[in-house]
């Protein structure tokens, strides 16, 4: 299949099956009325992966899948790409001067994790169920109106209506830190000041939440020696990403590619 919207992807004479690009397109966003945008993003990603695999195979590299989690291993393609990049990237740790320079730019950036004391009201649902999600949203919006009319009644409203076990304590979840809750909930916490309630309900995998920030303890600025490993790791990752992009750009510059627009990125 070759259309103006979904042209064949050909990398150095190798035609990539449309099914491969279509599978990758599920990982990319674009307006529902413009499917070509997600397809082009996917084609670019697949073109880069194909280039890296071609280079690894040309160099005669062999896949050695690493364990990436309990009982989970890389695919052969992932292992080949990692092996190739490992041969090209300079993984050396940054020197002391580079770490100190980054620290001196703004030590305030390097803090201990914050602590949040939080209460919430939950109208539970499975977000994959549109009807249940809409019903739960109507529920939380009704409770939000009650809270807005009488903020001091938050705990009472939680006790009477919340679908979370915390209802027995007026919705209080106690102290939370980064990583203690689901990402969507944590993102909402990061935007709240002490005493504030979320202006809009927050949807997570558990349902719709109305969240109140009871207290915030900002993390203290870390001393240099404590922050040093974090800074070193961040610099190393930045350097690695920069080198990887330069390597990919080099491969793109000498490749023959149709069906993707890598040179315009």
C-alpha positions as CSV (number, residue, x, y, z in Angstrom):
1,X,0.0,0.0,0.0
2,X,1.3,3.4,-1.0
3,X,-0.7,6.6,-0.7
4,X,0.1,10.2,-0.4
5,X,-1.0,10.1,3.3
6,X,0.7,6.8,4.2
7,X,3.7,6.3,1.8
8,X,5.9,3.3,1.9
9,X,8.9,3.7,4.3
10,X,12.1,2.6,2.6
11,X,15.4,2.8,4.4
12,X,18.6,2.2,2.4
13,X,16.6,-0.1,0.0
14,X,14.8,-1.9,2.8
15,X,11.0,-1.6,2.7
16,X,9.5,-1.5,6.1
17,X,6.1,-3.3,6.3
18,X,3.2,-0.9,6.9
19,X,2.1,-3.1,9.8
20,X,5.3,-2.1,11.7
21,X,4.7,1.6,11.2
22,X,1.0,1.1,12.1
23,X,2.0,-0.6,15.4
24,X,4.4,2.2,16.2
25,X,1.7,4.8,15.4
26,X,-0.2,3.7,18.5
27,X,2.6,5.3,20.6
28,X,2.2,8.7,19.0
29,X,-0.4,11.4,19.3
30,X,-2.1,13.5,16.7
31,X,-5.5,15.1,16.1
32,X,-8.2,12.5,15.4
33,X,-9.0,14.2,12.1
34,X,-5.4,14.2,11.0
35,X,-4.2,10.6,11.2
36,X,-1.2,11.5,9.0
37,X,0.5,13.3,11.8
38,X,0.7,10.3,14.1
39,X,1.8,8.2,11.1
40,X,4.6,10.5,10.2
41,X,5.9,10.5,13.8
42,X,5.8,6.8,13.8
43,X,7.5,6.5,10.4
44,X,10.3,8.8,11.7
45,X,10.7,6.6,14.8
46,X,10.7,3.4,12.8
47,X,13.2,4.8,10.3
48,X,15.7,5.7,13.1
49,X,15.3,2.2,14.6
50,X,15.8,0.6,11.2
51,X,18.9,2.7,10.6
52,X,20.4,1.6,13.9
53,X,19.6,-2.0,13.3
54,X,21.1,-1.9,9.8
55,X,24.3,-0.4,11.3
56,X,24.5,-3.0,14.1
57,X,24.0,-5.8,11.6
58,X,26.6,-4.3,9.2
59,X,29.1,-4.3,12.1
60,X,28.4,-7.9,12.9
61,X,27.1,-7.2,16.4
62,X,25.3,-10.0,18.2
63,X,22.3,-9.5,20.5
64,X,22.8,-10.1,24.2
65,X,19.4,-9.2,25.8
66,X,19.8,-7.7,29.2
67,X,17.3,-8.2,32.0
68,X,15.2,-5.0,32.4
69,X,13.0,-6.1,35.2
70,X,12.1,-9.3,37.1
71,X,11.8,-11.9,34.5
72,X,11.7,-9.4,31.7
73,X,14.4,-9.1,29.0
74,X,15.1,-6.9,26.1
75,X,14.1,-8.0,22.6
76,X,16.9,-8.9,20.2
77,X,16.3,-5.6,18.4
78,X,16.5,-3.6,21.6
79,X,19.7,-5.5,22.6
80,X,21.3,-4.8,19.2
81,X,20.6,-1.1,19.4
82,X,21.9,-0.9,22.9
83,X,25.0,-2.7,22.0
84,X,25.6,-0.4,19.0
85,X,25.1,2.8,21.1
86,X,27.3,1.4,23.8
87,X,30.2,1.1,21.3
88,X,29.6,4.7,20.1
89,X,28.8,6.6,23.3
90,X,31.4,8.0,25.8
91,X,29.9,6.8,29.1
92,X,32.6,8.5,31.2
93,X,31.4,10.3,34.3
94,X,31.8,14.1,34.3
95,X,34.7,15.6,36.0
96,X,34.5,17.5,39.3
97,X,34.7,20.9,37.6
98,X,31.7,20.1,35.4
99,X,29.6,18.9,38.4
100,X,30.6,21.9,40.6
101,X,29.8,24.3,37.7
102,X,26.3,22.8,37.4
103,X,25.8,23.0,41.1
104,X,26.9,26.7,41.2
105,X,24.3,27.6,38.5
106,X,21.5,27.3,41.1
107,X,21.9,25.2,44.2
108,X,18.2,25.8,45.0
109,X,17.3,23.2,42.3
110,X,18.7,20.4,44.4
111,X,16.3,19.7,47.3
112,X,15.2,16.8,49.4
113,X,11.8,15.4,48.3
114,X,8.8,17.4,49.6
115,X,6.2,16.0,51.9
116,X,2.5,16.6,51.3
117,X,-0.3,16.2,53.8
118,X,-3.4,15.4,51.7
119,X,-7.1,14.7,52.0
120,X,-9.4,13.7,49.1
121,X,-12.8,12.6,48.0
122,X,-13.1,9.8,45.5
123,X,-15.9,8.8,43.1
124,X,-14.5,5.6,41.8
125,X,-14.7,4.3,38.2
126,X,-12.7,2.4,35.6
127,X,-11.6,5.2,33.2
128,X,-11.8,2.6,30.3
129,X,-15.6,2.5,30.9
130,X,-17.0,5.7,29.3
131,X,-20.4,5.5,30.9
132,X,-19.0,4.7,34.4
133,X,-16.5,7.6,34.0
134,X,-19.2,10.1,33.0
135,X,-21.4,9.0,36.0
136,X,-18.5,9.3,38.4
137,X,-17.6,12.7,37.0
138,X,-21.1,13.9,37.6
139,X,-20.9,12.6,41.1
140,X,-17.6,14.4,41.9
141,X,-18.8,17.6,40.3
142,X,-21.8,17.6,42.6
143,X,-19.6,17.0,45.7
144,X,-17.2,19.7,44.5
145,X,-20.1,22.2,44.4
146,X,-21.0,21.3,48.0
147,X,-17.3,21.7,49.1
148,X,-17.1,25.1,47.3
149,X,-20.2,26.2,49.1
150,X,-18.8,25.1,52.4
151,X,-15.1,24.3,52.4
152,X,-15.1,23.5,56.1
153,X,-17.4,20.6,55.4
154,X,-14.8,18.8,53.3
155,X,-14.2,16.0,55.9
156,X,-17.9,15.5,56.5
157,X,-18.6,15.3,52.8
158,X,-15.7,12.8,52.3
159,X,-17.0,10.7,55.2
160,X,-20.5,10.5,53.7
161,X,-19.6,10.1,50.1
162,X,-16.0,9.1,49.3
163,X,-15.4,5.6,47.7
164,X,-11.9,5.5,49.3
165,X,-11.2,3.8,52.7
166,X,-9.9,7.1,53.8
167,X,-13.5,8.2,54.3
168,X,-13.3,6.8,57.8
169,X,-10.8,9.6,58.6
170,X,-12.6,12.4,56.7
171,X,-10.6,11.7,53.5
172,X,-7.2,12.2,55.1
173,X,-4.4,10.2,53.4
174,X,-1.7,11.4,55.8
175,X,1.7,12.4,54.5
176,X,2.7,11.5,51.0
177,X,6.0,12.0,49.1
178,X,7.0,11.6,45.4
179,X,6.2,8.1,44.2
180,X,3.7,7.3,46.9
181,X,0.7,7.7,44.7
182,X,-0.2,7.4,41.0
183,X,1.4,10.0,38.6
184,X,-1.9,11.8,37.8
185,X,-2.6,12.4,41.5
186,X,1.0,13.5,42.2
187,X,0.9,16.0,39.3
188,X,-2.1,17.6,40.9
189,X,-0.4,17.8,44.3
190,X,2.6,19.6,42.8
191,X,0.3,22.5,41.8
192,X,-1.4,23.0,45.2
193,X,-0.5,25.2,48.1
194,X,-1.5,24.5,51.7
195,X,-5.2,24.9,52.2
196,X,-6.0,24.8,48.5
197,X,-8.5,22.4,46.8
198,X,-8.2,21.3,43.2
199,X,-10.1,23.7,41.0
200,X,-11.2,20.8,38.8
201,X,-11.7,17.1,39.6
202,X,-8.7,14.9,38.9
203,X,-9.0,11.7,36.9
204,X,-6.7,8.7,37.8
205,X,-6.9,5.0,37.2
206,X,-9.0,4.8,40.4
207,X,-11.6,7.4,39.4
208,X,-12.4,11.1,39.9
209,X,-10.8,12.9,42.9
210,X,-11.3,16.2,44.7
211,X,-8.0,16.9,46.4
212,X,-7.2,19.2,49.3
213,X,-3.7,20.1,50.3
214,X,-3.7,20.2,54.1
215,X,0.0,21.1,54.5
216,X,3.2,21.2,52.5
217,X,6.8,20.7,53.7
218,X,9.2,21.8,51.0
219,X,12.4,19.7,50.9
220,X,15.5,21.4,52.2
221,X,18.3,22.4,49.8
222,X,20.8,19.6,49.7
223,X,24.4,20.1,50.5
224,X,26.8,19.7,47.6
225,X,28.2,16.3,48.6
226,X,24.6,14.9,48.9
227,X,23.5,16.4,45.6
228,X,26.7,15.5,43.7
229,X,25.7,12.0,42.6
230,X,22.4,13.3,41.3
231,X,24.1,16.1,39.3
232,X,26.7,13.7,37.9
233,X,24.0,11.3,36.8
234,X,22.0,14.1,35.1
235,X,25.1,15.4,33.3
236,X,26.0,11.9,32.1
237,X,22.5,11.3,30.8
238,X,22.4,14.6,29.0
239,X,25.8,13.9,27.4
240,X,24.7,10.5,26.4
241,X,21.5,11.8,24.8
242,X,23.5,14.5,22.9
243,X,26.0,11.9,21.6
244,X,23.2,9.5,20.6
245,X,21.5,12.3,18.6
246,X,24.7,13.2,16.9
247,X,25.3,9.6,15.9
248,X,21.7,9.2,14.6
249,X,22.1,12.5,12.6
250,X,25.3,11.1,11.1
251,X,23.5,7.9,10.0
252,X,20.6,9.9,8.6
253,X,22.9,12.2,6.6
254,X,24.4,9.2,4.7
255,X,21.2,7.2,4.3
256,X,18.6,7.0,1.5
257,X,15.2,7.3,3.1
258,X,11.7,7.7,1.6
259,X,8.5,7.8,3.5
260,X,9.9,9.8,6.5
261,X,11.1,13.4,7.0
262,X,14.1,13.0,9.4
263,X,16.2,15.7,7.8
264,X,13.5,18.3,8.6
265,X,13.5,17.5,12.4
